């Protein structure tokens, strides 16, 4: 998954808390939110706040789908250090209780 596909997927699945997200999707989305926040904040702090608000729900959704990829419940995003371990881990290669693996990167 590339940068543009991850952004498109993040906004298309903004309220989808089911299924799985690959590491690439998660980290490209994280990079996008950091860049967006930095650019909007450099223009105006209110714009930065608005950008953070707009990407809040999609960020939660992609994080939950990411921990689903390593076969953990979405609630694990609330555990800071363990959450970092989970998003860095390689996802399950086969189907798990949250569904089939994400499509391969193109």
Phi, psi and omega in degrees: 000134180260179185303310183294319180295321179295320178294314179300315179297320179300317180281326178291327180253036189299334180236023180264108182258011179248154179095197187226152177232138180286167176299318181300315179300315181297311185287327174294320178296317179299316178298317178301315182293324178294314180297314180300314180298316179297313181296314181291324178292328179290335176280310184196134183296329177294324176294321177299318177295320179295317178298319178295321179294318181295324183265002182296304182297314176299326179293320177295317181297315181291327177293319179294316178297328179293316179289335172297328181295335177257021174063043175236154178291152182299337180297342181292348176291347179276351181258101193307301186286323178293323177301316178299317177301317182294319182286340177275338182290149173291140180287165176296136183283332179255188179289141174235189185294348179259004175120188180287161179296157177298154178301149180295154178292146178255000000 
